[in-house]
Amino acid sequence: MTTTAAARRSSFRTTATPDGGTRPGSAVAPHLDPALAGRPDIRPGTRRLGPGPRRRFAGLVGPAAVVLLWVVASATGLLDPRILSEPWTVVGTAGELIADGRLQEHLAISAQRAGLGLFFGIVVGAVLALVAGLSRVGESLIDGPVQIKRAIPGLALIPLLILWFGIDETMKVLTITLGVFVPIYLQTHAGLRGIDLRYVELAQTVGLSRAGFLRRVVLPGALPGFFLGLRFAVTGAWVSLVVVEQINSTSGIGYMMELARTYGQTNIIVLGLAVYGILGLLSDAAVRLLERKALSWQRTLAG
């Protein structure tokens, strides 16, 4: 073991020459040094303590296991269909609703509501986070009200929003916006406040302009927090959508589920839940993909 360690140390003080020898005074990787040829490589694995390499479609294993458990429980009679409809019944119901166009219609309306609320929530949350994160005055004016809103459930605001805006689309989109902007603000603001002060001092030393400081220091420093907040925001958008579509609504997946509850149609209710779950899974996967692309310069355990 001592001889191997000594050989490895000597290998970093030599380099290979064209004639097969070595030249002292410069570094060479151990696997390129002729002096170590034929010896076993006992270097530790570079990811031995990490989670291992990324596996494609690994995120589908958990949902597939849940569906498989549902199928087995329904097929063996362990799950009463009056409590939870069988998977094949739900699939058949989906086919019927798709054939007559009702599912697509309700899905398009729900997606539009969620998309508008998510867009406005992202804009509001990011702008407020920038103002509060880059200004002490802005933080004193903004952070307190946002923390108050954070403590108030969105469901508690719906009666007031109905009195102000009625039961039309404005109330629904605004409810989703209120459920989205808080996580965007919190995580982006935390990312801004977590920027190392040495980077700020370096920007001042090299004479970066305000725009250059925002582009080169603030934006890269806030992006990790922003994407974390975006994942929470996407989930918040779908949760808020479920709430507003089941209260005084005449369209959307939530309305379809509420109407099915009136008539005792468990299969349609389960189908609506499955649609919400699939939308949430796909949107979260899209955010994570965008995060990996935007933060490709980071080296983390996530890979």
C-alpha positions as CSV (number, residue, x, y, z in Angstrom):
1,M,0.0,0.0,0.0
2,T,2.9,2.4,0.9
3,T,4.6,1.6,-2.4
4,T,1.5,2.2,-4.4
5,A,0.9,5.6,-2.7
6,A,4.5,6.6,-3.3
7,A,4.2,5.6,-7.0
8,R,1.1,7.7,-7.3
9,R,2.8,10.7,-5.8
10,S,5.7,10.3,-8.1
11,S,3.4,10.1,-11.1
12,F,2.2,13.6,-10.4
13,R,5.8,14.8,-10.6
14,T,6.5,13.3,-14.0
15,T,5.0,13.4,-17.5
16,A,5.2,11.0,-20.4
17,T,7.7,11.7,-23.3
18,P,7.3,10.5,-26.9
19,D,9.9,7.7,-26.4
20,G,7.9,6.2,-23.6
21,G,9.9,7.7,-20.7
22,T,9.0,10.4,-18.2
23,R,10.1,13.9,-17.6
24,P,10.3,15.3,-14.0
25,G,8.8,18.5,-13.0
26,S,5.2,18.4,-14.5
27,A,2.0,16.5,-13.7
28,V,0.5,13.5,-15.5
29,A,-2.6,11.5,-14.6
30,P,-1.7,8.2,-13.0
31,H,-3.5,6.2,-15.7
32,L,-1.1,7.7,-18.3
33,D,2.1,7.1,-16.4
34,P,4.1,4.0,-17.8
35,A,5.5,3.5,-14.4
36,L,2.1,2.5,-13.1
37,A,1.1,0.3,-16.1
38,G,-0.5,-3.0,-15.0
39,R,-1.1,-1.9,-11.5
40,P,-4.7,-1.9,-10.2
41,D,-6.5,1.5,-10.0
42,I,-7.5,1.9,-6.3
43,R,-8.7,5.5,-6.6
44,P,-12.2,5.9,-5.0
45,G,-15.2,6.3,-7.3
46,T,-16.0,9.9,-7.9
47,R,-19.7,9.5,-7.0
48,R,-19.4,6.8,-4.3
49,L,-21.1,9.0,-1.7
50,G,-23.7,10.5,-4.2
51,P,-27.0,9.2,-5.4
52,G,-25.5,7.7,-8.6
53,P,-26.0,8.6,-12.2
54,R,-29.3,9.9,-13.5
55,R,-31.7,7.3,-14.8
56,R,-34.1,8.1,-17.7
57,F,-37.8,7.9,-16.8
58,A,-36.9,7.2,-13.1
59,G,-39.6,9.7,-12.1
60,L,-42.3,7.5,-13.5
61,V,-41.5,4.6,-11.3
62,G,-43.4,5.9,-8.3
63,P,-46.6,6.8,-10.2
64,A,-46.5,3.5,-12.0
65,A,-46.2,1.6,-8.7
66,V,-49.3,3.4,-7.4
67,V,-51.3,2.6,-10.6
68,L,-50.1,-1.0,-10.4
69,L,-51.2,-1.2,-6.7
70,W,-54.6,0.2,-7.7
71,V,-55.0,-2.3,-10.5
72,V,-54.1,-5.3,-8.3
73,A,-56.4,-4.1,-5.4
74,S,-59.3,-3.6,-7.8
75,A,-58.7,-6.9,-9.7
76,T,-58.5,-8.9,-6.4
77,G,-61.6,-7.3,-4.9
78,L,-59.7,-5.7,-2.0
79,L,-60.9,-2.3,-3.2
80,D,-64.6,-1.7,-3.3
81,P,-65.6,-0.1,-6.7
82,R,-68.2,2.0,-4.8
83,I,-65.3,3.6,-2.9
84,L,-62.8,3.9,-5.7
85,S,-63.7,2.9,-9.3
86,E,-61.6,0.4,-11.1
87,P,-58.8,1.7,-13.4
88,W,-60.4,0.1,-16.5
89,T,-63.7,1.8,-15.7
90,V,-62.0,5.1,-15.4
91,V,-60.2,4.6,-18.7
92,G,-63.5,3.7,-20.4
93,T,-65.1,6.8,-19.0
94,A,-62.2,8.9,-20.3
95,G,-62.7,7.4,-23.8
96,E,-66.4,8.3,-23.7
97,L,-65.8,11.9,-22.6
98,I,-63.1,12.3,-25.2
99,A,-65.4,10.9,-27.9
100,D,-68.1,13.5,-27.2
101,G,-65.6,16.3,-26.7
102,R,-66.5,17.2,-23.1
103,L,-63.2,16.3,-21.5
104,Q,-61.2,18.4,-24.0
105,E,-63.5,21.3,-23.5
106,H,-63.2,21.3,-19.7
107,L,-59.5,20.6,-19.9
108,A,-58.9,23.6,-22.2
109,I,-60.8,25.9,-19.9
110,S,-58.9,24.6,-16.8
111,A,-55.5,24.9,-18.5
112,Q,-56.3,28.5,-19.6
113,R,-57.2,29.5,-16.0
114,A,-54.2,27.9,-14.5
115,G,-51.9,29.3,-17.2
116,L,-53.1,32.9,-16.7
117,G,-52.9,32.7,-12.9
118,L,-49.4,31.1,-13.1
119,F,-48.2,33.8,-15.5
120,F,-49.4,36.7,-13.4
121,G,-48.3,35.1,-10.2
122,I,-44.8,34.6,-11.5
123,V,-44.5,38.2,-12.7
124,V,-45.8,39.7,-9.5
125,G,-43.8,37.4,-7.3
126,A,-40.5,37.9,-9.2
127,V,-40.9,41.7,-9.3
128,L,-41.7,42.0,-5.6
129,A,-38.8,39.7,-4.8
130,L,-36.4,41.9,-6.8
131,V,-37.6,45.1,-5.2
132,A,-37.5,43.6,-1.7
133,G,-34.2,41.8,-2.2
134,L,-32.3,44.7,-3.7
135,S,-33.6,47.5,-1.5
136,R,-34.0,47.8,2.3
137,V,-36.9,50.2,1.8
138,G,-38.6,47.8,-0.6
139,E,-38.1,45.0,1.9
140,S,-39.6,46.9,4.7
141,L,-42.7,47.8,2.6
142,I,-43.2,44.4,0.8
143,D,-42.0,41.6,3.0
144,G,-44.4,42.1,5.9
145,P,-47.6,42.1,3.8
146,V,-46.4,39.1,1.8
147,Q,-45.8,37.2,5.1
148,I,-49.3,38.1,6.2
149,K,-50.7,36.8,2.9
150,R,-48.7,33.6,3.4
151,A,-50.4,33.0,6.7
152,I,-53.9,33.5,5.2
153,P,-55.2,30.4,3.3
154,G,-56.4,31.1,-0.2
155,L,-59.7,29.5,0.5
156,A,-60.4,32.1,3.2
157,L,-60.1,34.9,0.7
158,I,-62.6,33.4,-1.8
159,P,-65.8,34.9,-0.1
160,L,-64.2,38.3,-0.2
161,L,-63.0,37.9,-3.8
162,I,-66.5,36.8,-4.8
163,L,-68.0,40.0,-3.3
164,W,-65.4,42.2,-5.1
165,F,-65.3,40.5,-8.5
166,G,-68.3,38.2,-8.7
167,I,-68.0,34.6,-9.8
168,D,-66.6,35.2,-13.3
169,E,-63.1,34.4,-14.7
170,T,-61.5,37.4,-12.9
171,M,-62.1,35.9,-9.5
172,K,-60.8,32.5,-10.5
173,V,-57.6,33.8,-12.2
174,L,-56.9,36.2,-9.2
175,T,-57.3,33.3,-6.7
176,I,-54.8,31.3,-8.6
177,T,-52.4,34.3,-8.9
178,L,-52.6,34.7,-5.1
179,G,-51.7,31.1,-4.6
180,V,-48.7,31.4,-7.0
181,F,-46.9,34.6,-6.2
182,V,-46.1,33.8,-2.6
183,P,-43.8,30.8,-3.2
184,I,-42.2,32.7,-6.1
185,Y,-41.5,35.7,-3.9
186,L,-40.3,33.7,-0.9
187,Q,-37.8,31.5,-2.7
188,T,-36.5,34.2,-5.1
189,H,-36.1,36.6,-2.2
190,A,-34.2,34.0,-0.2
191,G,-32.0,33.4,-3.2
192,L,-31.2,37.1,-3.6
193,R,-30.4,37.4,0.1
194,G,-28.2,34.3,-0.1
195,I,-25.9,35.8,-2.7
196,D,-22.3,35.9,-1.3
197,L,-21.4,39.5,-0.4
198,R,-17.9,38.9,-1.9
199,Y,-19.5,38.8,-5.4
200,V,-21.1,42.1,-4.7
201,E,-17.8,43.6,-3.6
202,L,-16.1,42.1,-6.6
203,A,-18.7,43.7,-8.9
204,Q,-18.1,47.1,-7.3
205,T,-14.3,46.6,-7.6
206,V,-14.4,45.9,-11.3
207,G,-16.9,48.7,-11.9
208,L,-19.9,46.8,-13.1
209,S,-22.9,49.0,-14.0
210,R,-26.3,48.4,-12.4
211,A,-27.5,46.5,-15.4
212,G,-24.3,44.4,-15.5
213,F,-24.6,43.7,-11.8
214,L,-28.2,42.5,-12.3
215,R,-27.2,40.4,-15.3
216,R,-24.0,38.8,-14.0
217,V,-24.5,38.6,-10.2
218,V,-28.2,39.0,-9.3
219,L,-29.8,36.8,-12.0
220,P,-27.4,33.8,-11.6
221,G,-27.7,34.0,-7.8
222,A,-31.5,34.2,-7.7
223,L,-32.2,31.5,-10.4
224,P,-31.9,28.5,-8.1
225,G,-34.3,29.9,-5.6
226,F,-36.6,31.1,-8.4
227,F,-36.9,27.6,-9.9
228,L,-37.5,26.1,-6.5
229,G,-40.3,28.6,-6.0
230,L,-41.6,27.8,-9.5
231,R,-42.0,24.2,-8.6
232,F,-44.1,25.1,-5.6
233,A,-46.0,27.7,-7.6
234,V,-47.0,25.2,-10.3
235,T,-48.4,22.9,-7.6
236,G,-50.1,25.9,-6.0
237,A,-51.7,26.8,-9.3
238,W,-53.4,23.4,-9.7
239,V,-54.5,23.3,-6.0
240,S,-56.1,26.8,-6.4
241,L,-57.7,25.7,-9.6
242,V,-59.3,22.7,-7.9
243,V,-60.8,25.0,-5.3
244,V,-62.2,27.7,-7.6
245,E,-63.6,25.3,-10.1
246,Q,-65.7,23.5,-7.4
247,I,-67.2,26.8,-6.1
248,N,-69.8,28.5,-8.3
249,S,-68.2,27.3,-11.5
250,T,-69.9,26.2,-14.7
251,S,-66.9,24.8,-16.6
252,G,-63.6,23.1,-16.1
253,I,-62.4,19.8,-14.7
254,G,-63.4,20.8,-11.1
255,Y,-67.0,21.6,-12.3
256,M,-67.1,18.3,-14.1
257,M,-66.1,16.6,-10.8
258,E,-68.6,18.5,-8.7
259,L,-71.4,17.7,-11.1
260,A,-70.4,14.0,-10.9
261,R,-70.6,14.2,-7.1
262,T,-74.2,15.3,-7.4
263,Y,-75.1,12.3,-9.5
264,G,-72.8,9.8,-7.6
265,Q,-70.6,9.2,-10.5
266,T,-67.4,8.0,-8.8
267,N,-65.7,7.1,-12.1
268,I,-65.8,10.7,-13.3
269,I,-64.6,12.0,-10.0
270,V,-61.6,9.7,-10.1
271,L,-61.0,10.6,-13.7
272,G,-60.8,14.3,-12.7
273,L,-58.4,13.5,-9.9
274,A,-56.2,11.5,-12.4
275,V,-56.2,14.5,-14.8
276,Y,-55.2,16.9,-12.1
277,G,-52.4,14.5,-11.0
278,I,-51.1,14.0,-14.6
279,L,-51.1,17.7,-15.2
280,G,-49.2,18.3,-12.0
281,L,-46.7,15.6,-12.8
282,L,-46.1,16.9,-16.3
283,S,-45.8,20.5,-15.3
284,D,-43.3,19.7,-12.5
285,A,-41.2,17.7,-15.0
286,A,-41.2,20.6,-17.4
287,V,-40.0,23.0,-14.7
288,R,-37.3,20.5,-13.6
289,L,-36.1,20.2,-17.2
290,L,-36.0,23.9,-17.7
291,E,-34.1,24.2,-14.4
292,R,-31.5,21.7,-15.5
293,K,-31.0,23.6,-18.8
294,A,-30.8,27.0,-17.2
295,L,-28.6,25.9,-14.3
296,S,-26.3,23.6,-16.3
297,W,-23.3,25.4,-14.9
298,Q,-24.1,24.1,-11.4
299,R,-22.6,20.8,-10.2
300,T,-24.9,19.3,-7.6
301,L,-26.0,15.9,-6.3
302,A,-29.0,16.2,-8.6
303,G,-26.7,15.7,-11.6
